[in-house]
Amino acid sequence: MERIGVVGAGLMGAEIALVYALGGHDVLLADTSEKLLADALKRLGGVLEKGVARGFYKDSEPAAALARIRTTTDLAAFADRDMVTEAVFEKEAVKAEVFKRLDTVCGPACLFASNTSTIPISTLARHVGAERRPRFIGTHYFSPVSRMKLVEIIPHFETAPETIQAAMRLAKGAGKTPIRVKDVAGFAVNRVFHAFLIEAVKLVEEGVATPEDIDTACKLGLGHPMGPFELMDAFTSSLTLEVQEILFESYGERFRPPALLKQKVRAGHIGRKVGKGWRVG
Ligand SMILES: NC(=O)c1ccc[n+]([C@@H]2O[C@H](COP(=O)([O-])OP(=O)(O)OC[C@H]3O[C@@H](n4cnc5c(N)ncnc54)[C@H](O)[C@@H]3O)[C@@H](O)[C@H]2O)c1
């Protein structure tokens, strides 16, 4: 029954709080304003309602899970937490400030985890004191967290074996399947995924097939629930390009972002958010 803290009640953090609450933990969720926290709880209510309708949760579970999530705008309230997951903006400076503050507030045994997608865990671990670093780890969840079963568990150079075991156990308790991954750019999933997206865009560049037909091919030929172009439209081509630029910097040619993707982003055709993308507009 570890007491869990989650900092950042956005797309990822709110649902990370939810899966821990569903797993029976006492959860404290923080963000920078009461409004953001109220919006997050409202979204979680919707997620649970849909989940009940689809038979993912029993009728009694939503109320019990929501009752286990308390919210705060003050990180001082994290003093009694046994494990804290950070899911704030993907900016090192913002994460650094959160970890420095948590390091002064939380007890020495408290584990710190980051949900970063692109910042090396070893870089983030520098923002806590030397005594905390063995209890610092990456836990990379996938969106939507309430549905996606995987968590990449990413130790850095100084992570203690007990911290890896605890992170694995906590992820399993939250209904997830953890895999251990080395602290490399893109971890494991984003490397496989972006190699796939790059090839899909190249097929369109070369006029081999249309985005629509490639989506159909991946769904009917590979059994994927969504095609690569529908996916890029959903989470934006700009975010796709940002991740590929980081992978290109780390691994070179094999992750060079395709020219057509850059052109789409520069034209502002980034996806559903703006009504123009690969399959929309
Ligand atoms: N979106 C995804 O599919 C995805 C997948 C895996 C990992 N991630 C990572 O998860 C993290 C969060 O991403 P997201 O998509 O949930 O972002 P988001 O913008 O939806 O949410 C971030 C939240 O953090 C809050 N925040 C910012 N600074 C804060 C502070 N100092 N204290 C407390 N709260 C603060 C913001 O107000 C916001 O509500 C990022 O590191 C991102 O790279 C995202």
The ligand as a Gaussian input file, in Angstrom:
#p B3LYP/6-31G(d) Opt

LIG

0 1
 N        1.844000      12.477000     -24.466000
 C        2.367000      11.272000     -24.626000
 O        1.909000      10.437000     -25.450000
 C        3.540000      10.848000     -23.779000
 C        3.927000       9.484000     -23.763000
 C        4.968000       9.085000     -22.927000
 C        5.618000      10.032000     -22.138000
 N        5.234000      11.366000     -22.187000
 C        5.938000      12.306000     -21.310000
 O        5.128000      12.548000     -20.161000
 C        5.360000      13.880000     -19.669000
 C        4.040000      14.625000     -19.599000
 O        3.473000      14.655000     -20.898000
 P        1.934000      15.024000     -21.131000
 O        1.625000      14.647000     -22.534000
 O        1.104000      14.496000     -19.998000
 O        2.012000      16.630000     -21.000000
 P        0.858000      17.639000     -20.625000
 O        1.282000      18.961000     -21.166000
 O       -0.491000      17.087000     -21.010000
 O        0.897000      17.679000     -19.021000
 C        1.933000      18.225000     -18.274000
 C        1.326000      18.764000     -16.980000
 O        2.387000      19.155000     -16.102000
 C        1.961000      20.316000     -15.428000
 N        3.124000      21.014000     -14.885000
 C        4.060000      21.736000     -15.555000
 N        4.969000      22.233000     -14.701000
 C        4.618000      21.797000     -13.463000
 C        5.161000      21.969000     -12.165000
 N        6.260000      22.695000     -11.969000
 N        4.532000      21.389000     -11.118000
 C        3.396000      20.658000     -11.298000
 N        2.830000      20.465000     -12.513000
 C        3.435000      21.023000     -13.573000
 C        1.215000      21.110000     -16.483000
 O        0.396000      22.125000     -15.920000
 C        0.445000      20.014000     -17.207000
 O       -0.835000      19.810000     -16.634000
 C        6.393000      14.489000     -20.621000
 O        7.665000      14.300000     -20.089000
 C        6.204000      13.673000     -21.900000
 O        7.344000      13.653000     -22.722000
 C        4.207000      11.778000     -22.973000

